[in-house]
Amino acid sequence: MASLLQVDNLTKSFGDLVLFQNISFGIAEGQRIGLIAKNGSGKTTLLNILTGKESYDEGAVVFRRDIKVAYLEQDPRYAEELTVLEACFQSGSEVTNLIAEYEHVMASGDHAKMDAILQQMDALKAWDYEQRAKQILSQLKITNFDQKISELSGGQLKRVALANVLITEPDLIILDEPTNHLDLDMTEWLEEYLQRSRLSLLMVTHDRYFLDRVCSEIIEIDQKQLFQYKGNYSYYLEKREERINTQNSEIDRANNLLRKELEWMRRQPQARGTKAKSRIDAFYELEKKAQQQRDAGNVQLQMKGSYIGNKIFEAKHIYKSFDDIKILEDFNYIFARYEKMGIVGNNGTGKSTFIKMLMGEVAPDKGEFDVGETVNFGYYSQDGLKFDEQMKVIDVVQNIAEVIDLGNGNKLTASQFLQHFLFAPEKQHSYVYKLSGGEKRRLYLCTVLIKNPNFLVLDEPTNDLDIVTLNILEEYLQSFKGCVIVVSHDRYFMDKVVDHLLAFRGNAQIKDFPGNYSQYREWKEVQDMLEKEAIAAAAKPKDVKPKNEATPKTEKKKLSYKEKREFEELDELIPKLESEKALLETELSSGTLSTDDLLSKSNRISELIDEIDEKTLRWLELSELM
């Protein structure tokens, strides 16, 4: 397939800090690549280099001529005086530039170029641009197109920027954390949109379900080098483990050889200036390799747990609303000891408000939260990053505790504790303002956990944390000897951590669901389908009978012969379609398919999903008449 981008021997450093060295990769038409690395390893820097926003030390970045590239930044910026719709016309794309030229010609009255412009407008479908913009903005829950950019929240601004990227229909899109600030419905809509499109894609995301379902290739920056995996996230996990095991074996062999070489070096001082020069050089190379430590990025979170009593908290007749928007209405709940609750729902339904009421930051309109005396909250909030940027990392932790008690007589100094959070000694003495966004989040998490809480309240903890840190945090929460409440849009994280959900559905409707997010989603899909069928049935016109005329009893409608045959065929066809879909998903995860095969099989899965939905709906219609 045609190449869109080629990167060769790229090196980037900031002073003595080398982010990556001599890395090379390419992106071809139809490829969907996920980029994985620990926080501070240069993910966002690499994306900024590719889009010309950042310089590099050595190497080459070559795009195909006339390629259209769109970039979703982690923190997009627009002029504050623009409206939402005007911001969508500021992308600088070929289409928006053409529309601007058309409007200029119309305003000036000079129609000499009008014929050529009209032909270009037709060719690029520019007449539909505004309608496309409104459709995608609506899908992302942005409906006030005349609202000023200055009035938008950070999350709304990110969604406007995402809409801007999708509207322009580029050849290649580069996305930096696209699911941040998207609720679950929007994330699933974007996931499906990208699956169905033929766009080429390079993406950084911590959403592992999203990564697994959208991307067909993974590239990883690890120890300043780049590693490529021809498969989705599940395949990457398997092959990465093989790579790490191989590397550890090589280090072990190097250590064994080093011991023998060290004995030889000590016995042969006279040889250092003569014939053994090559062997001495080899010794130092071997020493360098043996000293490599395979740091998989394990964040050690085994903290001493403090005692928590049987009484945790009870919500008693809680009411809360903002003007006409109801959040809670006569809400009652008794939280159990060691409970791990997830809170899900669309943006604006009151998830964070509920947490803030529990923490005492927002008062309910009526009712109260009765919290047990032994409860010691550890609160990780969305807006909790309030460090003094001029402080050193080590000072941030030492201001809370010089020594951390791990229990069983084990203790760590603040410096040792930070090393468990991947802050190397040199990084500990860096200033906070030099940290990446993800590193600041990791430091914030560290400051929450060292206070030895027995009840963790985590509001969107997954935003900006790398996947390695998330894995360790998940393992910690699974074995945490206390209570947990998590508000998150990360489906993978919720599935691993929580044992039941509070689903905020808007207008003070709250569903207490006994299970994880994937189970809730399956239940919700069934409920939504039944609700649609009920609405459709209620909308059907009914025959009006005269009041005095008795309504004759009618027998239930029977299936015709043709409908019986159709029902039997559907009964056989649906399992076959499901089997074909399952087989294709297995093949996509194998990592053995070519790019063309990956693309064609992904498209076939999209077709199968539509066909299965259609056939299942018809099967349900016919089954009601059986």
Secondary structure, 3 states (H helix, E strand, C coil): CCEEEEEEEEEEEECCEEEEEEEEEEEECCCEEEEEECCCCCHHHHHHHHCCCCCCCEEEEEECCCCCEEEECCCCCCCCCCEHHHHCCCCCCHHHHHHHHHHHHHHHCCCCCHHHHHHHHHHCCHHHHHHHHHHHHHHCCCCCCCCEHHHCCHHHHHHHHHHHHHHCCCCEEEEECCCCCCCHHHHHHHHHHHHHCCCEEEEECCCHHHHHHHCCEEEEEECCEEEEECCCHHHHHHHHHHHHHHHHHHHHHHHHHHHHHHHHHHHCHHHHHCCCHHHHHHHHHHHHHHCCCCCCCCCCCCCCCCCCCCCCEEEEEEEEEECCEEEEEEEEEEECCCCEEEEEECCCCCHHHHHHHHCCCCCCCEEEEEECCCCCEEEECCCCCCCCCCCEHHHHHHCCCCEEEEECCEEEEHHHHHHHCCCCHHHHCCEHHHCCHHHHHHHHHHHHHCCCCCEEEEECCCCCCCHHHHHHHHHHHHHCCCEEEEECCCHHHHHHHCCEEEEECCCCCEEEECCCHHHHHHHHHHHHHHHHHHHHHHHCCCCCCCCCCCCCCCCCCCCCHHHHHHHHHHHHHHHHHHHHHHHHHHHHHHCCCCHHHHHHHHHHHHHHHHHHHHHHHHHHHHHCCC
